[in-house]
Amino acid sequence: MIGILRPLWAYRGFIYGSVKREFQSKYRNSLLGAAWTFLNPLAMIIVYTVIFSQVMRAKLPGVDNGFAYSIYLCAGSLTWGLFAEIVGRGQNIFLDNANLLKKISFPRMSLPIITVLNAGVNFAIIFGLFLVFLLFAGFWPGWVSLAIIPVLLIQLLFAIGLGMTLGVLNVFFRDVGQFFGIFLQFWFWFTPVVYPASILPESVKPFMAFNPMYPLVQAYQGIFVLGQLPDWVTLLYPFVLGLVLCGLGMRLFRQHVGEMVDEL
């Protein structure tokens, strides 16, 4: 572990510079610049709130509050959005950085770190606005909100493990990325992001136990909608799976890093 962390620390300037350059490149030649970072997620929150709580009058079963479903939807969407962004970037991480891998000597493991940090910056901005919305809506969960920290760490572990594993496989089998893009769409609708799990048919509910994103999304929604601590036992599954995938991804990378450069 120390052998991995030492070179990453030595190249912290490279990591920071890469994250900063990508953030700045998004809004280069834009009149409003970084203001779009706040305007886009703010628009999402407003649309969800106005459409579902005011226009459609959508209600969440068991919660007597007009904003409950909007918050439920925002919490689920933020969780899934972070996961999808990390995995999506991860599966193309080596393909997108082929020139760097061929021409520059640097710790290759810094690429997953850069991926997580880039996604983390976007998530932090959107999540910050979401917290402000919770305050105004009177849904602030209090000290229970601290439970987000371990839940977020488990989510990051699982996402980067899956992304890095797919990233190595995608170098040698380009169909992996294409297939996973389609699979991700089905995975989204199999996860209770926009609907409560209670409406699922009884024949489908047992299969939810195999979905590692189900307990993670439920944890976010439970904290912010119900003000309840997560069921930590259910989070053991994505946590252990994340550890396995991180170990598998690192092993595949170490075994095939030389071949990957030639393949790229």
C-alpha positions, 0 to 999 in steps of 0.5 A, spaced: 500 500 500 505 504 501 508 503 495 502 505 491 501 511 495 508 514 495 509 515 488 501 518 488 503 523 493 510 525 489 505 526 483 500 530 487 501 536 483 500 532 476 493 530 479 491 537 482 493 540 475 489 535 471 483 536 475 484 543 475 485 543 467 479 539 466 474 543 470 477 549 467 476 546 460 468 545 461 467 553 461 472 555 456 469 560 451 463 561 455 460 567 457 458 565 464 464 561 465 463 557 472 456 559 473 454 554 469 456 549 474 451 551 479 446 553 474 445 546 471 444 542 478 440 548 480 435 547 474 435 540 475 432 541 483 427 546 481 424 542 475 424 536 480 421 540 485 416 544 481 414 538 476 413 533 481 411 537 488 407 542 485 404 540 478 404 533 478 402 533 486 406 526 486 406 523 493 411 518 496 407 513 500 408 513 508 411 520 507 405 526 508 409 532 505 409 535 498 416 535 497 418 528 499 418 525 492 422 531 490 427 530 495 427 522 494 428 523 486 434 528 487 437 523 492 437 517 488 439 521 482 445 524 485 447 517 488 446 514 481 449 520 477 456 520 481 456 512 480 455 512 473 460 518 472 465 514 475 464 508 472 463 511 465 469 515 466 473 509 469 471 504 463 474 509 458 480 511 462 486 508 459 483 509 452 482 516 453 489 517 456 492 513 451 497 519 449 499 520 456 500 512 457 505 512 451 509 518 452 509 520 459 512 517 465 507 517 471 504 513 476 498 509 472 494 509 478 493 516 478 488 516 473 483 513 477 484 518 482 483 523 477 477 520 475 474 520 482 476 527 484 473 530 477 467 526 479 467 528 486 468 536 484 461 535 480 458 531 485 460 536 491 457 542 487 450 539 486 450 536 493 451 543 496 445 546 492 441 540 494 443 541 502 441 548 501 434 546 498 433 541 504 434 547 509 429 551 505 424 545 504 425 544 512 427 537 511 434 537 514 436 531 517 440 533 522 446 529 525 443 523 521 446 527 515 453 525 517 452 518 515 453 520 508 460 520 509 461 512 510 455 511 505 459 515 500 466 512 501 463 505 500 459 508 493 466 511 491 470 504 493 465 500 489 464 505 483 472 506 482 473 498 483 468 497 477 470 502 473 477 500 473 476 493 472 472 495 466 477 500 464 482 494 463 478 489 459 475 495 455 482 496 452 483 489 449 475 488 448 472 494 446 465 491 446 465 491 453 464 499 453 459 498 448 455 493 452 456 496 459 453 502 456 446 499 454 447 494 461 447 501 465 440 503 462 437 497 464 441 497 471 438 504 472 431 502 471 432 496 476 434 501 481 429 504 485 431 511 483 425 514 481 420 509 484 419 506 491 421 499 492 414 498 495 411 498 488 415 492 485 411 486 484 413 481 489 416 476 484 421 481 482 423 484 490 428 478 491 432 479 485 433 486 488 438 483 493 443 482 487 443 489 486 449 493 489 446 500 488 440 498 491 442 499 498 446 505 497 440 509 493 436 507 499 441 509 504 441 516 501 434 516 500 433 514 507 437 519 510 434 525 507 427 523 506 426 519 512 431 522 517 433 515 518 440 512 519 442 506 513 441 499 515 449 498 515 448 490 514 445 491 507 451 496 505 456 490 507 454 487 500 457 493 496 462 494 500 465 487 500 464 487 492 467 494 492 474 491 495 473 485 490 473 489 484 478 494 486 483 488 488 481 485 481 482 491 477 489 493 480 491 485 479 489 486 472 492 492 471 499 490 474 499 484 469 497 487 463 500 494 463 505 492 458 500 489 453 495 495 454 500 500 452 502 496 446 494 495 444 493 502 445 
